[in-house]
């Protein structure tokens, strides 16, 4: 998550300072697009669900989903007002400031990967994500998702 948040800030800065199609494509298309894969709501829900007991998991997932929706509800009009009043570059720069808050949050969220999950009954296996990844890679449906979404984003935290 940390690398995704940092890539998001870099993408916004590239977009805000671009003076041509290449800068916009690299900033908004490549950097922000890749960072959304690392910091999207599915990743946030996975991080939030891991440290809580199973009985509270649905409540936590509902809170995370609601917080994401509330953030979009608040940020979109604020961004629109700033962009209309001061120009689109200033609007993007305002989102850079908001994105800087993601960096410490992503650092703390990335530490959840070091937690050991509760072991299934009767097994003595280590269930941390990094130890489970090679096992998951053996399954066909998982083998092409894992390198794209997990390796670049979650392992660097």
N, C-alpha and C positions, 0 to 999 in steps of 0.2 A: 504494500500500500504506500509505503514511503516513496518508492521510485515513481509510482503512478502520480502521486501528489506533486512531486517535484517536476515531473514531465508536464503536468497540467499548468503549473506556474510558468514554466519555460515556454510552453505553447501559447499561453496568453500574452506573455511579453513579446514573443515573436510576432503575434498577430497585431498587437498594439503598435509595434514599431515598424511594421512592414511597409514597403513602398512599391509593391508590385505583386504579381500573381504568385511568384515563387514563395515569397514570405508568407502570404496568406495560406497557400497550400501546405507549406511546412508547419506553420503555426496552428491553424484551425483544422486542417485535414489530417496531418500525420501525428503531430504531437498531442493535440487535444483528443483526437480520436483514439489513439493508443492509451492515453491516460484514463479515458472513460472506461476502458476495459479493465483497468486496474483499480479503479475507485468507484465503480458503479454501485447501484443499490444491491445487486446480488452479492457483491463482495462485502458490503457493509452489513448485510443480514447474516452472512456466514460468520463474520467476525463477532457480531453481537450475540449470536446464538450459541457460540462455542462455550463461553465461561459460565452460562447459567444452567440451572437444573432443568431437566426435561419438562417438569411441571410448569415452569415459568416461560418456556421458550416461545410459545405462541404470543404471549403478552409482549415480550421483548421484540419479536419480529413485527408485531403491530405497531409498537412505538417507533421503531426504526423506519418503517414504511410511512407512518404518519408524519414523522419529522422530515423525511425527504420531500413529501408532498407539500408540507408547510414551507419548507425552504424554497421550493420552486415557486410557490404562490407569492412569497414575499420578494424574492430576488428578481423575478422577471419584471414586475412593474418598476422597481427601483432602477434596474439597469436601463429600462426604456426611458425613464425620466432623465437620468444622467446623460444618456446618449443623445436625446433630443435637445437637452439644454446646453451641453458642452461639446458635443461631437462624439462619433462612435469610438474614437481612440480613447477618449476619457472614460467612456462607458466600459471598455475592455479593461482599462487600467483600474477602474473600481473593482472589477471582478478579480484582478490580480491581488488586490488587498484582501478580498474575501478568501481567495485561494491560499493565501499565506497562513490562514488559520488552519487549513487542512494539514499542514506539515507536522505540527506537534500532535495533532489528533491521529494522523496516520502512523506516527512513530509509536504511540501508545497502542493503537489497534494492531499493528504488526507484531507486537509482542505476544499476542494471544496464540500465535502459531507455535510458540514454545511450550504451551500448556500441554500436559498429557491428558488425553481423553479418558473417560471412565472405561475400563476394560470390559469387554463382553464376558459374560459368565463362563468360566472354565478355560479362558485363554490367558496366556502369559505374554502376549505380544505387546510390543511398544506401538502405541497408536498415534504418535505424533505425525503431523502431515509430511514432514520430510522423509521419515522412515517408511511411510505408507505409499509414497509416490511411485517408487519402482514397481510395487505390487499392482497398483492401479493402472500403470502403463501397459500391463499385459492384456488388459481387456480392450477389445477392438473399439467400442464406442467411446471409451475414455482416452485412448491413446492419442488422438489428434487434438482433443480439447486441452489436455494437460500442458503440453509445451507452450501453446499459444497464450492461454489465460493465466496459468499459475506460475510457471517458471520465471518469467520476466518480472512479474508484479509482486508476488507474495514472498518469494525467496530472498529478495534483496532487503527486506525489512529487518 
